[in-house]
Each structure stands twice: as structure tokens, then as C-alpha cells.
Amino acid sequence: MKRTLTALTLAAMTALPAFAQDEEKTLFFYNWTDYYPVELLAKFEAETGIKVILDGFDSNDTLLAKLQSGGAAYDVIVPSDYVIPGMIKDGLLMKIDTPSMENYVHMKDAFKNPDFDPTHEYTAPYLWGVTGLAYDSAAVGGAEIEHSWKELFEPRPEFEGKIAELDTASDVILAASLYLGIPQCTESNDDAKRILELLEAQAPKLKMYSSDSTVDRMASGEVAMYHVWNGATARATAQRDTIRFIYPKEGTPMFRDNFAVPANAPHPENAKIFINWMMAPENAAAVSNAIAYANAIKSDEFLDPKWRAMDAINMPEEYAPRLVPTMDCGPAARELRDRIWTRLKG
């Protein structure tokens, strides 16, 4: 999933020859594109003397391909929860023993002992969020719509032709599966047929498939409904206050992004310094304030009140049972998903 904010200028890892790098005071950071406030890197550099070189990726697939190819050596990466068990199994991650870090005490209890890394040997939490449904309430006279994926797949007339879908197979097919009550890692051709029929019926009612410029498209009124991430919705709402976000009752996909250190990291001690620094409440809050995603640290006192007031960021407690962790599906399920997407977009 891509979490866009504003364009950052990424420094290429090959900008300087290897012998010109200060290996003792360098950190290669590989993160989702536009998913970290560049001004916070300046603070880290000022406090530690470690120079951060930032590079960006747009999907977990891209991250995995880069690591598996051995073509680049990074110190800190940001994989999502569901890919971490496979990375550990394949020997792609280094043990970092997060509980031994000084700032581990600030981690919220709900994020300790995660299923994908039960003792936090390999990871530390970064940000978390959900993929749900945003809509402009002005399109329906300020009314609240049903908290259901039905509003996306069988839209009411007020939204037809004004809807944007994410342009990623995993997000779209997972939402359709949840609406139809189909397991997210199905390998059934009958299930695939039902999903494809739903998406083909939906397609003429869409304005576009796009995972880019999500905030701008909503804030400008270019679209009136978006299958999108909660953080993007919050930033759009700050510009257009009639935007609302819903957590669909059939299931709302949740993602948990984490810091990790590749097995071949050239500066692992610098990586641990950075990860510990990011668990300090004021630093964790600085990221959340900049890009409107919740963190896993006890940092509420530092959060901007405007985010605390939004359902898109401060999820009402009663919606917690609706959250559905994203699963790492097997090869057969992924192949089926790819076939659905190819037929739909072909």
C-alpha cells in the first residue's frame, strides 16, 4: 500500500562511491515513498551526528525484490506485518532485540508480542493504519452513509462516476472478498468468478483507478468517494471538512508497518540507534503529526489535537472488532488474484 504525503527528494545510494562514505556516521534508510517527514531526519542527524540517506519504495513486493536480489545494502527498512515471517524464515533480517533498547518502555502494550514477531527480536513498530472508505458527505446532503463495502461496490446514484478505487490488486480484491464473505487467501475458482463479476459490475461506475495523489483528489473534490487509507483521508479532511471515513462492518483491512534491519546491513549499530530514537514519544508523535498515521508509542501528549479529533485517525473503540490483519497468501492464492486483476484491467 502506498501512503503518499508530498514529494520528497530521495538521495540515491550511489551518489558517492563507497570509499567516500563515512561508514561510521551513515545510515541507509529504505522506507515507503513519502512516509517520513524529512525535517525529522535533520533532527536525528543533529542529535546523533549520523547522516541519513533516504530511498523509497512503493510496495512490499518492491522491497522484497530489492533485498532478495542483493543489489543494495540498507540499514533500516520498513516492511509490513504480513511479509515479516517470510523474511525471517528466508534469513533476510538481523536480530535487533528491541526489548533491550532504552525506549522500548514507551511502546503501547497493544503492540507488544505481535503475531509476526512475538518477542520483537527482529522488528520494532513504526506506524499502523487501515484501508477503508472515504466519502464527501456534501454529496449526500451531509448524511451518513452505511458503514459497508456495499457503498463502494454497489454505489448510490450520488456517487456514481465520482468514485476512485486504489490501483492495487491486493487492496481491491481484499475489499471485494470481505464484502462477499470470501476468505482473503482463497484458491477457489468459484470464488474468483464471484469477485471478478463484482468488480466488472463496479468498473463503469468508477471515475478512475489510482493510488497516487489521493489527498489532492479528495481535497479538491475531483472525486466524492475513495477506497483509500485512513491517513490520506485525515490529511484531505484537514483541507475539506465534509470528508468522512468509514470502517466497513464486513471487515476493515489493517496494516502494521515496522522498522527492521536487513541481514547484510552495513551499519547495524547506527540502525539500532535510529530505531531506539524513533521510539522516543516526541519523535514518534512528530511522524504521526506530519503524515497522519497512528504510531505504537505512548505519545498522545505530543499529538496534534486535530488528529485526535478525527475518526480516521483516532478510531472509535467500538470499531476494533472490524479490523482484519492482512495475510501473506500462498502462491496459488496470489496467482488467482493476479488472474482476476489481469482480466479486470486487461
Beta strands, then each sheet from edge to edge (+ up, - down):
strand 1: 26-32
strand 2: 51-57
strand 3: 76-77
strand 4: 123-136
strand 5: 163-165
strand 6: 206-209
strand 7: 225-229
strand 8: 243-246
strand 9: 252-260
strand 10: 294-295
strand 11: 323-325
sheet 1: 2+ 1+ 3+
sheet 2: 6+ 5+ 7+ 4- 8+
sheet 3: 6+ 5+ 7+ 4- 9+ 11+
sheet 4: 6+ 5+ 7+ 4- 10+
end
